[in-house]
Amino acid sequence: MRVIAIGDIHGGLKALLQVLNKIEITEEDKLLFVGDYVDGWSDSAQVIQFLIELSEKISCVFIKGNHDVWCEDWLRSEHVDMTWYMHGGKETIESYQGFSEEDKEKHLTFFENMVLYHLDDENRLFLHAGFTSMHGVKKEVYEKTLYFDRTLWEMALTMDKGISKDSLIYPKRLMHYKEVFIGHTPTTNFGHDLPMNAINVWNIDTGAAFKGKLSAVDINTKAVFQSDSLPTLYPNEKGRNKD
């Protein structure tokens, strides 16, 4: 069985379909999504509908991202968080035109059933953003940290690769897991259009919300599958590019 981790989609259904076609997924595969399914391109509601239907055929794990928290709140209460609205929420709201109240209820249930992190049998951790507890993700005090934190990735990037796990200065929070797979912070911020690895952390958000691509990684072989850049798939849209 292949296990594939898929990065932040941000309403880019066309990119998701490209990636799944390149993977040539089968019913034997397992897909792990690290969150942020909505906000950016025009197909957010369509992404959620597709994922609901996909999960009926293939084993999937859906991790909740910060944009998913905002969308879930809107579906539940119709409350529009202005920070959300300005960072892709407007496009998500528009994507729900034509969806019935029954559809929205099903989507709300889908968001509510998402997990904040997933730990597999080989002690590999999957979550949207990061965690700060030196005792590991299960001891994280603030739930929001799991989908907003960037310090885990920043720390991993700046670590001296020569420091061994036996060292007194090796960060204790990195010692708990064989590997950690995250999204949330685009690798394009660091000049990379591919997933990045630092120590035992893998960042698979390659900027699909902006000018980058959607990426998926076979977590056993580290083979990478990518879509075209999102602006080429949605040429008449800006996504979250505001310039």
Buried (B, 14 or more C-beta within 10 A) or exposed (E): EBBBBBBBBBBBBBBBBBBBEEBEBEEEBBBBBBBBBBBBBBBBBBBBBBBBEBBEEBEBBBBBBBBBBBBBBBBEEEEEBEEBBEBBBEBBBEBBEEBEEEBBEBBBEBBEEBBBBBBBEEEBBBBBBBBBBEEBBEEBEEEEBBBBBEEBBEBBBEBEEEEEEEEEEBBEBBEBBEBBBBBBBBBBEEEBBBBBBBBBBBBBBBBBBBBBBBBBBBBEEEEBBBBEBBBEBBEEBBBBEEE
